[in-house]
Amino acid sequence: MPESRFTDLDRPPLSERALRKALVHPGSLWSEITVVERAGSTNADLAEAARGGAPEGAVLVAEAQTAGRGRLDRVWSAPPRSGLAVSMLFRPGAAAARPARLGWLPLLVGVAAAAAVRRLAEVDVRLKWPNDLLIGERKLAGILAERVEGGIVVGIGLNVSMRQEELPVERATSLAVEKAACLDRDPLLRAMLREIEAHYREWTSAGGDPDACGLRAAYLASCATIGQEVRVELPGDRALIGVATGVDASGCLLVRADGEEHALSAGDVVHVRPANP
């Protein structure tokens, strides 16, 4: 007999029906919300649905992932119902979908998710370029964007009730570990999706211009990377060490090193902390 979804009362299941009733309605960005017990990767599954014609605003949530992926194909997993593993399908208009502006979409999701979690959970969430949510220097959530034909899938994995011993790496954290005010995944997911919708509508209405809609200012205000000395691991086993000075109009990280400013569209960023005296 399969284990009941209600066995662990500290980690109750999400209600697909309740989420749809709250978020899917005429005029909403969110067109359909599907909650599955298990998925390999919500991004991969939603990308497959997108290729089959899924509409913009399709959302896929998995109670457990067996092959969740982060940047650089890192594997990500968590105990069932201990976090939020959610992917969203966007099909922005031609202006916002230009390559020079499309890089802002995962940053937009980061800004919105951080704002929602900060408000409900009452924790100081900051962003690390390009796609991590941090509390202090510990990773709370990661975001991964993948292009599909005619659109882009953005996934977010947020650690909610994971205990210290369940965290995958030492540098990770969860809302439970941080003693956050809210550990209920339902209102957290609703708040994130509503915040993402509001930012997305402003961004697309501005044709994807991050300055006209205030997105770049909001990102810079929330980003812990700016002003830090960083080491950026680049393709080809190269590394760049310098000071992160800002984010340009395309969403690239600006790093000043050896008297020159470099615009980086990709790279694994490490915040370099001064040695203890």
C-alpha positions, -999 to +999 in steps of 0.1 A: +000+000+000+015+034-010+025+058+018-001+085+024+009+120+015-003+130+050+021+107+069+045+136+076+022+162+092+051+187+093+052+185+055+016+185+042+010+182+004+000+211-018-035+213-032-035+217-069-072+226-068-067+253-042-037+268-061-057+268-094-087+285-077-065+312-062-042+319-092-058+308-125-086+331-136-094+354-166-067+380-171-041+361-150-007+353-164-010+318-149-030+296-173-026+262-156-010+248-125-002+212-122+011+195-090+027+161-094+039+137-067+073+131-084+092+144-113+127+139-127+131+176-134+102+201-135+122+222-160+127+192-183+091+181-180+077+216-186+101+221-215+086+190-231+051+203-225+062+236-241+074+219-272+039+202-273+022+236-273+016+244-236+004+280-232+023+308-215+018+308-178+018+270-174+032+261-140+045+227-129+052+219-093+067+186-080+064+174-044+097+155-050+123+157-077+146+128-085+169+146-111+165+183-104+192+204-121+210+235-112+235+256-132+264+236-148+242+205-147+246+201-109+221+177-095+197+190-069+174+169-047+154+172-014+132+151+008+095+150-005+075+181+004+104+198+021+107+226-004+092+241-035+103+228-069+084+248-094+089+257-131+071+283-152+067+288-189+070+323-204+064+334-240+074+371-239+066+393-269+091+401-296+105+432-279+112+415-245+124+384-262+153+401-279+186+384-268+199+416-253+169+417-229+158+381-224+187+376-200+167+397-175+140+371-171+157+348-146+169+379-127+133+391-126+122+358-111+150+362-085+139+397-076+103+387-073+109+355-054+132+372-029+107+399-023+079+374-017+100+353+007+113+383+025+078+396+031+062+363+043+091+346+060+106+377+075+142+368+066+168+390+049+170+373+015+196+387-009+206+378-045+238+364-057+244+370-095+229+355-115+205+331-099+208+323-062+188+335-032+210+338-001+206+343+036+240+356+046+263+336+024+242+304+026+221+294-004+183+293+001+172+288-034+185+285-070+170+295-103+176+279-137+163+293-170+162+272-202+152+283-237+126+262-255+111+268-289+090+300-287+096+305-250+117+301-219+112+279-189+124+292-155+126+269-125+131+277-089+141+253-061+134+268-026+145+250+006+116+254+031+114+228+059+147+210+053+166+203+086+203+210+089+212+173+084+191+172+052+208+200+035+228+188+004+259+210+011+274+229+040+268+262+023+230+256+019+202+267+043+165+265+045+137+286+060+134+262+088+171+264+097+168+302+096+137+300+119+116+319+094+081+332+102+064+312+075+072+275+066+039+269+049+046+262+012+011+271+000+012+308+008+049+310-001+041+296-036+011+319-040+031+349-030+060+341-053+038+336-083+018+368-077+050+388-073+065+372-104+034+380-124+035+417-113+072+421-122+067+402-155+038+424-166+058+456-159+088+442-177+069+431-208+049+463-209+082+482-210+094+460-240+119+443-217+137+475-209+150+469-173+155+506-166+121+517-178+103+493-156+126+497-126+139+461-127+176+469-129+173+492-099+154+466-079+179+440-088+209+461-078+191+470-045+187+433-036+220+419-050+247+410-024+273+405-052+276+442-061+305+458-044+320+425-034+354+411-044+345+380-065+361+351-082+343+342-114+349+307-127+348+309-165+346+283-193+379+268-202+391+265-166+397+302-164+390+325-135+386+362-131+391+380-098+380+415-093+352+437-078+316+434-090+306+469-099+271+465-113+249+448-139+246+461-174+215+467-196+217+430-208+219+416-173+256+408-175+277+411-144+303+439-145+336+431-129+366+454-126+399+436-127+434+447-135+421+482-144+395+469-169+358+464-167+346+430-179+309+422-188+302+385-180+271+368-193+280+335-176+302+322-149+301+306-114+305+335-089+322+331-055+321+359-030+356+363-018+357+371+019+387+386+036+408+363+057+404+364+095+429+388+111 
